[in-house]
Amino acid sequence: MNLTSDYVESYDEALIKNIVIVSLGLIINSINTMLMVTFFSNAIFSRDSRYILYIHLVMNDMIMIFVSVALYVMSYALQFVNFPFCCTLLILATTTFMITPLNLAGMAIERFIAICKPLHHHQICTPQRTYIFISFLWCVGAIPSLADIIILFSTQTASSFRPPAFCYSPIVFPTKLHQDRTTYSQVIYMSLVWLILIYTYCRVLFTAKKATSQGAANKARNTILLHGVQLLLCMLSYLSPVLDYVIISHLPANATNLTFLIYLLTNIIPRLLSPLIYGARDQKFAKKIRERFTCKVFILKIVRS
């Protein structure tokens, strides 16, 4: 039974939804695997903070897609699971979900330094500092989940965690957000992050335009706008609670199908577009992809004597 309503899905309907989710997950992670192979097979990328942040975004989205799809399939095939296993999946899903916009902000700031302060870029954006920044992202992204775990263990007895539990994630089933006070605070936190990032992008864009020549300013503007598009794509998932609440209130008969469509458009599809937009736009990275994964045609010329 779907979590969003009392409507019981038919076998064919549930099967189609699971096939769509699993197929998209496999396609997205296959593309991301190709990007990762390209990165790790060329040492030149591992020395550039720009590509390190980019491949971390790809790896983060791979983890989120895998866990999100697993939770969705489990909600139909294996509803009751061991609590520690479920807890691990939820922490991974929530943490990777929170990291994506912060990673995009770091990529935008790195481009700002590269264009506005090119002489200091190699001193500021070193690989070592980039890895420290990535570690900081994981710490920040894990704070909401760890806080929930601490509160849960401090308010519940140990015996409460022994029976198998129904494992669901607000990312997979966002319609539960309006039913939980803790998730309300997460929505407020996400909204604040969104406002802060939009403000940062505007400051970076205006500063880059003033600090560089016209050609460099146009390049900075296009780069920052690209990151803004990526940010808006991943931020669509923050609108899921509002959209689902409206749908359940006004269209209860079609709630299950519409919330499934919203889940695809706000959580799955952006994870496909975001890496492709950035990877295909970068000439150096796109060239390495073509060299490694495209078939080379060798033409033999027979010269007759």
VENPEHU-V398244 format. One record per run of one state. SS is the DSSP state (A for helix, B for strand, O for the rest). FROM is the first residue (numbers start at 1). TO is the last residue. If there is no record, write none. Layout:
ss = [SS,SS]
from = [FROM,FROM]
to = [TO,TO]
//
This chain:
ss = [O,A,O,A,O,A,O,B,O,A,O,A,O,A,O,A,O,B,O,A,O,A,O,A,O,A,O,A,O]
from = [1,11,41,43,47,49,78,80,82,83,117,118,125,127,156,158,162,165,167,174,180,181,212,214,251,252,282,283,294]
to = [10,40,42,46,48,77,79,81,82,116,117,124,126,155,157,161,164,166,173,179,180,211,213,250,251,281,282,293,305]
//
